[in-house]
Amino acid sequence: MNHFLSIADLTSSEFIDLLDLADSLKREWAAGGNRPILAGKTLAMLFQKPSLRTRVSFEMGMQHLGGHALYISPNEVGLGKRESVADVARVLSSYVDGIMARVFDHAHILELAEHSSVPVINGLSDYNHPAQGLTDIFTIREALGRLQGVRLVFVGDGNNVATSLMFGGAHTGMHVVVCTPQGFEPDPQVVSRARELAQATGATIELDHDPRQAVRGADVIYTDVWTSMGQEAEAQRRLQVFSPTYQVNAELLAASGNPDVRVMHCLPAHRGEEITSEVADSSHSLLWIQAENRMHAQKALLARLLGGL
């Protein structure tokens, strides 16, 4: 691994190795703290989009491992506008040991990686959200004790999070269902790539449009906001299309037929829209463990890319 741009770029064994390393580092932290394996290392965190979890989890992950993180706000660089993406990559590479970027356009992530001499981590792009996907699969394995055969149902917009869940599920033998309104399905090329990866593990990738049908037998129901950053002009139309059919609520959980079904959301949540507070704050919820696990899963990325583990 030279960079971490998409889960689909990894082999299944590489992905599972990251899950194992995340587990080891989380246990190590709980037992008294992580070894300073990134002492003297610095991560530049380049943001086009605002963030709570991405910024704090990467920053604290670097701190736990003995390194430093440098936050670069959206206004400081003007990526691709004030300065070319290639030039930013070249300059930052001469100062730091790694670059994490949270961007609108996935092409910017690819260009950063092309021109950077240090590892680049995709902190989010319009194509996928691999750091979140790694976290989510790690959280499911931790909560259920297995991944092979787990039925994960994503209900909502076929967005970048759904993309990474399909790739992660494909690598680990899961049965992933993405349930969306008509016209909001994941990109067909993404589905095709996920199914290609799934052939080696026995995973399945399905699309559906009926949430109550899709969640039958679900082990995990996952949702995300209906309108992502950059889509604000579509917010009202999307609300009309998605509500109330695609809301994760008590009735939808009951439709799963699984009294132990777990619920996930990458946050921030629009309570009362894609998920109800009754569900988000229930015993079914993995939301807060999932949020904490961003830090531990990303420590695995940092240790592997910057620390050589």
N, C-alpha and C positions, 0 to 999 in steps of 0.2 A: 504494500500500500504506500503510494507516494502522496496521494491526496485522498480526501473523503468527499466526493461530489454527489454520489448517488449509491444507494445500496445495491442497485443493479450492476454496478461496476465490480463488486466483490464476488468471490466464489462463496458457496454456502459454508465451506469450512472456515474461510476468513471471517465471515459474519458471525458464526457461532463462536469462534475464538474471541471476538470482541465481547460477546455476551458473557463468556466465561471470565474474561479479564475484568469486566464491569462488576461482576459478582465478587470476584476476589478483592477488588479495590474497595467495594462497599463494606465487605466484611472487615477488611483491614482498618478502614476508617472507624467503624463501630467499636473495634477492639482497642482503640487508643490513638489512631491517626495513621495517615499514609506516610510512607517513606518519601523523602525529598528527591524523588527521581528526576524532577525537572528544575532542580536548583540551577540558577543562572540563566534559565530559559525565559523568553518573553513571547507572548502571543499578542499580535495586533488584532483587535476586534473592530471590524469595519462595518458600520451600520448605515443602510439606507432607510430601513424601517425601524420604528421604535420597538422596544421589547422589555419585558420584565424578566421572564425565565431565561431567555437566551443569554442576555448580558450577565445576570447574576450567577447563573449556573456555570458558565465558562470561566468567569472571573474567580469564583470560589474554587472551582475545580483546579485551576492553575495554582491558587494559593495552597490548597491542600497538598499538592504535589511539589511544593517548594518553589514554584515559578512565579512569574508576574504577568499580568494582563493589562493591556493598554487600550482604553476605549476611544474610538474615533467616531464622532457624531456625524449624522447625515450632512450637516452644513460645513464640516471642516474640509471635505475632499471634493464633493460634487462629482462622484464617480462617473466617468464617461462624458462629463459636461465641462467642468472646470479643468479637468485633467483626464487624459485618456486612461482607460483601464490598464493597458499594457504598461504605461509609465508608472502608474500607482503600484502595480505588482513589482516592477523592477526596483523602485525606490524602497518600498516596505521590505522587500527581500534582503536589502542591504542592512537593515536595522534590526530585524526581529527573526525569531526562529520558526514562526508559524503565523498564518493568517486565517482568521475566521471571518467570513463575510455573510451578512444578512441583506439580501438584495431583492429587487423586484424582478429583474430579468435574468433568467438562468444563463443566458449568453455571457453575462458579466462574470459569473462564477467560472465558466469554462475559459474565458480569456484571462482571468486572474491566474488560474492554474497553468495555462500555457506559458505565461511569461514570468511566473514566480520561480525562484530557485529554492524556496522553502515550501513545506506542505501547506495546502489550502484546504480548509474545512468549510463545507456548505452549511451555514447556519440557518438558511431558508432561502428558497427561490420560488418563482412561480411554477417551476416544473415539479419540484419535490422538496421534502423536508426530512433529509436522511438522519439528522441528529435526533429528531423527534421519533422517527420510525425505529431507530435503534433502541431508544428509551422505551418505546411502547412494547416492543417484543420482549425486551428484558423484563419489563414490569409484568407482562402476562406470564412469562416463565416463572418468575418469582412468586406470583400469586397462586398459580394453578399447579406448579411443580412439573409442568410438561409443556411442549409446544406441538409435537406431532399429533395431528388429528383434532386439534382445538378449532372450534368453529367461531370465527371472528366476523361479526357483521358490522360494517360501517354504514351508518344511516345519515344521509345529507348530501352535500355537494361533492362530486367526484374530483376533488381538488388535490393539491400537492401532498397533503397528509395522507389521503387515500392512496395516492401513488406509492408512497414509501411503505405503507402498511402492506400493500400487495406484494411489493418486492421482498420485504422482510418475511412475510408469511410464506411466500414461495420458497425462500431459502430454508425454511424450517418445518416444512411438511404440514402447514396449517390449511384449513379450509376457509378462505376469505371470500366474503360476499360484500359487494359494494352496491348499496341500495339507494338510488337517486330518482328524482323526477325525470321524466322524458326530457332529453336535451341537456341534461347536466351530468351525463355519464363521464367516466374517465376517458382520456384520449385513447383511441383504439390501439395506437402503437404501444402505449403503456401496458394495456391489457395483454397484448400479444407478447411483449417482452416478459411480463410476469408469468404468463403461462409457459413460456419457453423455460424459464428458470425452474418452474414447478415440476417439470418432467422428471427431474433427477431426485426429487424428494417425496413424491406422492401428494404434494399439495394440490389444491384446486382453487381456481379463481373464477368466481361467478359474478354476474351482474343481475340486478333485480330492480323492480320499480314499486313493489308492494311491501312496505315495511313489516306488516304483520305476518306476511308469508315468509319474508327473508329471515326474521329473527327466530323462527321455530327451531328449537334445539340449540340456540346460541349459547356458547360459553361466555362470550364477551360481546357487548354492544358498545360501539364507539360512535361518537358524534363530534362535530366541529361546527364553528360558526357558518351560517349560510352565506354570508358576504365577507370575503377576505379583503385585506388591505389592498387598495388599488381598484376595488370594485364598488366603491361607495355609491356611484351613480346608479347602480343596479339594485340598491338595497331594498327599495320599496317593492319593486317587481319580484325580487326573490322572496321577500316575506310573504307575498300573496301566493307564490307557487309552492313554497315549502310548508307553510303553516295551514292547518295544524297536523297534517298527515305525517310529516317527517320529524315531529318532535319526539324526543326520548322522554317518556313519562311513565308513570306507574302502569298504565294500561299496556304500553308496549313491552315493558318488562314481563308482565303477566303473560303476554302472547308468546313469549319464548318457551313457556312450559318448564323452565328451569328455575327452581326456587333459589338457586345459588348463582344465578347469572351475575356477571360483574359488568360495571359500566365505566367507560373511559372517555375523557375529553382532554385535548391538548392545551386548552385554555388560551386566551381568556374566554370565558363563557358568557353568552348573552342569556342569562336566566329568564325563563318564561318564553324564550323563542325555541332554540334547538334542544334545550334541556330544561327540565323543571328543577326548582330548588329541592323539592321533595326527593327527587332521584339523586341529584348531585351531592346531597348531604346525607344520603342513606347508607345503610350497611353494605349495599351493593357497590358503592362508589370506590373506585381506585384513583380518583382524581388527584388526591394530595400525595399519595405514594408515587404516582406517576410524575408529578411535578418535581418532587425531591429527586427522583431517579434520573432526571435530566443531568444533574450534576455528576452522578456516579457513572452513568453511561458515557458521558462526554470525557470523564477522566480516562476511560479506557481508550478513547480516540487520541487524547493528548499524550497518554503514556506510549501508545503504539507509534504515533507519528513524530512526536518530538523527543520521546525518551528512549525509543528503540526497543521497547519491551515486546 
